[in-house]
Amino acid sequence: MTPLEILTAILNSLWQAAALAVLVWLVLKWLRVNAATRCVIWWAMLIVLIVLPVAPRFTMLERPSQSAANRSNRSAATPAGWYPMPAEVELPPAIVTLPEKPVAKWPLIVVAVWVGVFLFRLGRVVQSYLYLRGVKRKSMPSDFPLPDVGRRARVLISSDIASPMAVGFLHPAIILPEDLADGMTRAELDQIVLHEAAHLARRDDWWNLIARLLGAALALHPVAWWILRQIEYEREAACDDWVVARTGAARLYAETLAHIVELTWANGDSRRSEALASGVFGHGSRIGERIETLLEAGRQFSPRVSIMRVAAGVFLLLLLAGAGSLAPRWIAFAKTPASQPETETRMAFEVASIKPNPSEENRTPHSNKENPGGIDYKYISISDLIRKAFSIKTNFQLILPRGYQQKPWEIAAKAPANSRMQDFPLMLRSLLADRFHLAFHHETREMQVYELVVAKGGSKLKEVDPPGGGIGGNRTADGMLHVKDNTTLATLATFLTEELRMPVIDKTSLQGIFDIDFEYQQMETAAPSGGGAPVLPGPTIFDALEKTLGLKLVQKKDPVEVLVVDHLDTNPTEN
């Protein structure tokens, strides 16, 4: 994904992440769920937030019914610009489309700032780790007893820290400030050591490391920052529950927390609480709110995670995230030909003359000419010009701005020396961008289509080699249209699209080159009988396909790629 695609995905998922986070917060406030369970649910919410930006790309993947054969036919035989489903996943239409400047640098600037903040905060995490390792190395051992936490740990005394903390990873330890140890009773120290032991038992040292790394990566995401604060608070509250569940002395523990606050503030100690250490005064601990919670009458204290409630919460989050991925995008940035990749050379005509042509006298099938020296269009509409520029074969794939008034143009342009005819579409794109200020984007929309499938009786096609020169129809003397060529079914689908003026998608899964030979009566050539319905002397195109080729057209709704014009000037600018 490009920087612009990444930023667009994050912007479009931001409101979904905020709505889900608020919903989780309200539900957890309403339900009586212990802190350990709330902490796990917030972790699940953080994972959903990370997945949300890319969720639409998975929900809009090709349907399983479209085979690999169709995808290969699409690139091999289908004309450029006509793809029933695009090679890259197209997202739902945007509610607001913002024009992108031809050479937009701001996405790279935003990404550079984001990377800079990430590296800075990552450096702070490394600095914190080195600092705490030094503190642990210089600390003095203590004979203070440590409860069984399922990990080999020790209690240390240090004069370099301001508050108790659990320093973990491979060689965990509980470090108590030297001043604090002298100012508290043995019973109070027991409570504090139990709190720090709870961090080691819950392996909060490792979870805290993961949270800090995610915090560095998501530093500019406001919802992620808020969720990480909730996780930090619930982690401390879960350790409070762990202590009270073991001692049954909620009031004594609350008084201990209040006392340690008084001692720390009385000493006026401004030393920081380190990022990789879990402690009673960690960032986001909200000590006052925790004390009030401990003193609530009738409250039950449990350190266990409720698996059933976590499973229900995760299921609900995934359900809501899946529904949110199908919602319309709020923001999209229009793509312009001028903003094509740097690896693609921008091609343009040397000089071009564009003027309106209100006269119908030049409107003939051969009035528009192209040769290696340039183009000479005597009479062309803007929609036909865009279709030529993007190799779009049918009008239904082009969506002009609502109310746009088309008028015919006379266009003459000189191509650079040694130009090739296949370069003309790129030159036309540059012409549209420079003179008509065209801005556009691609979308995948649900449309009524015909699916070309094998009929009930089986295929009657004969595989041949080599391919022909291009499928087409020749009118016979009786008004029938005779279609004959050696080609692929993807090319046949394109021919049928133009004939029926509705998308036709090859769903036969038949690969190879076939002898396509059938005749049918076009509706507009049928002679009316007595002013009533037209009489068809021959089979319709539907009957001819089924009887002659063993193929059938089934009308359904399918995703179709379209080009949506976001901006187009009515009058072109001068050279």
N, C-alpha and C positions, 0 to 999 in steps of 0.2 A: 504494500500500500504506500502511496505517496504521502508526504507530510500533509497536504491539503485533505486527502481522504481520511487520514487519521484524525485530524482536527474536526472535520465535518462529522465523523462518526461519534466522537466524544461530545460535541455540542448537541447532536440530536438525541443522545442517550442521557444527557444531563438531567432533563426534566423527569425522565422515567426513574433515574437513580434517586433523585430528591423525593419523588412521590413514594417510592417503595420504602425509603429510609424513614420518612415520616409515618407511613403506615405501620412499619415494624415498631417504631417508638410508641405509637398510640396503643397497639395491641399489647406490648409488653407492660405498658403502664396500667392497662385495664385488667390483664390476667395476673394472678398471683404466681409468678414464676421466680425461682431462686436465681441468684446472681450467676452461678456457674452455667445454668442453662441459657440465660440471657447472653452471656459472653459468647457461647458457641453459636447462637443464632445471629449475633452481630458479625461473627466471622463469616457465616454463610452469606449474609447480606453483602459483605465486602467482596466475596468471590463473585456474586451475581453482578455487582457494580463493574467489576473488571471485565466480565463476559458481555455485558450489555452492548458495548459499541460494535462488537462483531456478530451479535446474535442475528441481525437481519440478513447477513450474508449467508448464514446457514439455513434460515427459514425460506429464503428465496432461491435455494439451489434448484437445479433441474429436477423435474419429476422423474421418479424411477422408471416410468413407462417409456421415457425417451432413451433409446438405446445408444450404445457407443457407435453403432453404425451410422445413425443419424448425425451424430456429432462429427464423424469423419466426413460424411457426405457434405455437411454444411461448409467445411473449408475447401473441399476438393471441387465441388460442382456447383454450389449455390452462388449466385452473383453477389459481389460485395454489397453490403448494405442491407441485405435481406437475411435476417436470422430469426427464426421462430423463437429461439431462446438464445441470448447472447453468450459468447464464449466466457466472458467474465460475468459474475453475478451482478445483476442490476437491482437496485434497492427500490422500495416503494416511492411514489411521487412525493416531492417536497411541497409543503404548504407555502413556503416563502423561498424564492430563488434569488440569490444575490449575484449581481454581475461580478465577474472576476476580471481584474485588469490584465492586459495582454502579457505583461511580464511581472507577475505578482511575486514579491519577495517576502511578504509578511508571514506566509506559512513557515518558511524556513527560519525567520526571526523568532517566531513563537516557539518552534521546536528547539532552536538553539538556546532560548531562555530556559525552556523546560529542562533540557539536558544540563545546562549550567547549574540550575537549582538542584537537580538530582545529584550531580557530582559533588556539589558543596555539602549537601546533607549526608551523602555517602561518606565523605571525608570526615564529617563530624562523628559518624558512627564508628569509623576506624579509630579516630582520636579518642573516643570514649572507651573503646575496648583497650587500647594501650594504656590509658590512664588508670582504669580499674585493675588491669593486670599489675601495674606498678603499685597501686594501693594495697592489693592483696599480698604482694611480695613483701612489702614493708610492714604489714600488720603483725601484731603480736598474738600468739595463740592464747586461747582462753580455755579454762576447764569447765566452762558453763555447759551443762548437759543439753544435748540436742535430741529432740524426739525422733522416732523412727519415721523417715519420709521415703524409704525405698531407694535412697541414693547415699553414697558415701560422701559426707560433708563434714565441715568443722566450723567452730565459732571463733572469730577473730576480733581483736580490739584495734581500732585505728584512730589516730588524731587528725587524719586528713579528710574525714567525711563529716557531713552535718547531720545526717539522719541514718537510721538503720537501713540496711539493704541486703538483698540476696544476690550474690555474684555467682553466676552459674557456669554452664557449659561443661567441659570435661572434668574440671576439679572444682565443684561448687563449694561455696562457703557463705556463712552469714557474718557480716561485718557490723559491729556495733561501734558508735562513736565513743571515744574515751570520756568526754565530758558528760555525755548522756548516761553512761553506765554508772558514773559517780553520783548522779542526781536522782536516781530512781530506786525504788524498793525492789527487793528480790521478786516479789509477786508481779510487779509491773514489768520487770525484765522478762519474766516467764511469758507474759502475754505477747510482748514484742517479738521474742524469739519464735514463739509459735506462729505469729503472722508471717515472719520471713521464712520459716520452715514450710508454711503452706505454699509459698511461691515455688520452692524447690520440689515439693510433692506434686504440684500441678505442672511442673516443667515450664513455668512462666518465663524462665530465662531464655529458652529457645523460642517460645511464642513471641516474646518481646523483641527478640532479634528479627524475626520475620516481620513483625509489625513495623519496626523501624526501617527496614529495607523497603517495604511497601510504601511507607510514609515518604521515603525519599523519592521513589518512582512516581508517586501520585501527589507530589507536594502542591501542585497547582490545581488539583481537583477538590473543590470545596466540600462536596458530599463525602468523598473518601476521607478527607481530614476530619470531618465531624464524626464519621463512623469509627475511626481509629481512637478518637477521644472517648466514645462510648465504650469501646473495648477496654480501654485503659481503666476507666472507672469500674466497669463490671469485674475486671480482674482483681482489683483491690477489694471490692465488695465480696467477691467469692472467697477471698482469703479471710475476710472478717467472719463469714459464715463458717469456714473451716475451723477457726479458732473457737468460736462459741459452741459449735457442735461437739468439740472435744472437752471443753471446760464447763459448759452450761452456765457461764457467768457473763452474761451480756452486759450488765451494768458495770462490773469491774473492768471489763475490756473497754467500754466506752469511756470510763474515767481515765484509763491508761492513755487512750488516744488524746483526750483533752489535756492531760498532764504533759505529754510529750510535745504538744503544740505550744504550751506555755513555756516549757524549757527552751525550745528552739527559738521562739520569738524573743524570749528574755535575753538570750545570748547574742541576739542580733546577728546571727550567722547567715551570711548570704551565699555560702558555697552551694554550688549547683547540685541538682540531683541528676546523676549521669544517665544517659540514654539507654545503656545496656544493663542497668541494674534495676531490679524490681524491689520496691521498698514501700513502706507505709506512707511516705510523702512523695510518691512518684508523681510525674506530670499527670494532671487530670484526676488525681485521687479524690478531690472534693471531700476533704476530711470532715467538714461540718455536716454535710448531707449524710455521710456515713454514720456519724455519731447519732443523728436524729433517727436514722433507720434502726440502729441497734437498740434504741430505747422504745421502739414501738411496742405497744402492749399486745400480747398474744401472738407475736410473730414467731414462726417456725424457722429454724436455722438448719439448712441441709447443704453439705458440700457436693452432693452428687448431681450429675447431669441427668436430666430427664430425657431418655432416648426417644420416647414416644413424642414428646413435645418438640424436640429438635427435628425429628423426622417430619412431623406435621408442618412445622415452620418452613423447612427446606422445600417440601412439596409445594406449599403455597407460593413461596418465592419463585420457584421455577415456573409454576403455572402463570403467575403474573408477569414474569420476565418474558416468557414465550408470547403472551398476549401483547406485551408492549413492543416486542420486536416486529409485530405485524402492523403497528400503528403507523400513520403517515409520518414522514420525516418533516421536522419543522423547518430545517434550513438546508439549502443546497447551493453550491456555487456554480454558476453557469460556466461552461467550457467554451472557449473561443479558439478558432484556428490559430490565432497568434500565440496562444499559450501551449502550443504543441511541444513535445519533449525536445530537449536540446539536441538529442541524437538525430532528430529528423530535420532536415534542411527545409527552411521555409521557402517555398517557390512562389513566384508572382510574375504576372505579365509585365513587360517593360513599360507599356503604355496602354491605356484603355479609355474608350469613349462610351459613355452611357447616356442615353437620352430617351425620353418617353416616345412611344409610337402608338398614338391613338387610332391610327388608320388600320383597317382590316385588309388592305390590298396586298400586304406582304405576308399574310397568314396562309402559307402554303406548306405542304409537307416537306418541301425541299428548300424552304427559305433560310434555314439555319445551317451554316456550314462550319466545319472544323478541318484544319489541315495543320501540318507541323509548324507552319508560320504563325498560326494564331487562330482566332475564332471570328466569325462574322454571323451574329444572330440578328436577323431582321425583325423577328417578332418572337419574344419569349417572356413568359410570366416569371414572377419571382419564385413561385413554387417549383417550376420546371428547372430554374437555374439552381436552386438548392438541391433538387434531386440529382442533377448532373454532378454537382460538387461532391455529394456524399454517396453517389452510386445507389440511390434509392430507386427501386423499380416501380413502386406503387404509391399512390397518393395517401393511402390510409396510414402509412408510416411517417408522415410528415404532419406535425401539429403546429400551425401558425398561430400567432397571438390573436386572441378573440377580437373580432371587429376589424382586423387588418384588411384594408382595401387594396386589392391587387390591381395592377395595371400593366399592360404590355410594355416591354422595353426593346430598344434597339441597341445592341452591344457589339462593339468591334474592339478587339484587343490583339496586340502583337506579342508573340511569345519570344523568349530569349533564343539566341542561336543554339543550335544543337538540341533543342527541346524535343521531347518525345510525347506522343499522344497520351500515354498513360500518366504523364505529369499534369495534364490539364485539370483533373479534379482538384488537386492541391492548389493550383493557380486560381481556380474559381473560388475556393475557400478563402484564399487571401483577398481576392477581389471583394467578396461578400463582407469580410471583416473590415477591410479598409474603407470601402465606399458606402456600404449599407449598415455598418457597425453591427453585424450579426453576432448574437450571443445565443448559445443553445446548450442543451444537455440531453443525455439519453435517459430513457425510462423504459421499464417493462410494464405494460398494461394488459389487463385482462380484456380480451376481445372475442367476438364471435368469429370462429374460424372453421375451415373445413380440414378435417384430418384425412389424409390419404392412407387407406388401410387395404389389406388384402381381403377380397370379398369371400363370402362363405364357401363358395365352390373351389377356392384356391386360385393361385396366380396362374395366368396363361402367358406370361412373359417368356421370351426367348433371349438368353444371354448371348451377346455378340461382341465382336472386337474388330476394328477399333471404333472409337467414338466418331460421331458425325460432326458437321460444322456448326450446328446450332439449331435447336428445335424451332419449328415455325409451322404455320398453316397455309395451305394453298386452297383457294376457293375453286370448287368444281363447277361444271356447267349447270347443275341442278341446285346450286346455292348451298351445297354442303361444304364444310371446312375439313380438308384432309390434312391430318397431322401425321408426319412421318419423319423419324430420325433415330439414330443410334445414340442414346444418351443415358444419363443416370436418372433415377426417380426424383432426386432432389431438383434437377433441372426441370423435369416435368412438373413438379410442384410449383416452381416459379412461373412456368407458362400458364398453368391453371389459375394461379393467383391473378395474373393480368387479365385472363379471360373472364373470370367470375367476379373480379373486382372485390375479392375478399381473400384474406390470408389462407393459403393452403400449406399444411405442414405434413411432410413425409413421415408417416409413422409405420411404414411397412417393414422396416429393418432389413430390406433387401439391398444388398450391395452389388456393384458391378454395372456393366453397360448393357442396356436392353434394346431390343428392336421395338420402338414405339411406333405403332401404326394403327390409327383409328380415324373414323369419320363421324361427324355429328352436325346437327342442324343448329345454327345460331338463332336465338329467339328473334333478334331484330331483323333477320332476313326472311322470316316466315311470312307468307302472304296471308292477310286476314281473310276470313270467309264470312261474307255478308255483314261485315262490321263487327263480328264477334271476336272470340279468342283466335289467335293465330293457329293455323293448321301446320303441323310439323311433318313434312314428308319423310324426314329421317329421324334417327334417335337423338335424344338430348345428349349433352356431354356426360351426364351422369349414367345414362343407359349404355352409352358407347364405351365408357371406361370399364363398366362391370362386365358387359357381354364380350368385348374384344380383348381386354387386357386382364380381366379378373381382379380389377381394383375397384374400390368403393370410396365415395366421399361422404364422410359423416360430420354433421355440423355440431360443434362443441364450443366451449369457452376455453381459451388457452392464453398463456402469457406471450406477448408479441413485443419485440423491441421497436420503439418509435423514437424519432428525433423531435424534441420539443424546442421550438424557437422561443426564447425568452425576450429577445429584443431584436427589432428590425426596423430601420428607418424607412419611411415612406419614400423619401427622395434621397438619392445617393449624393455624397459629397463630391466636389470637383477634384480633379487631379492636383 
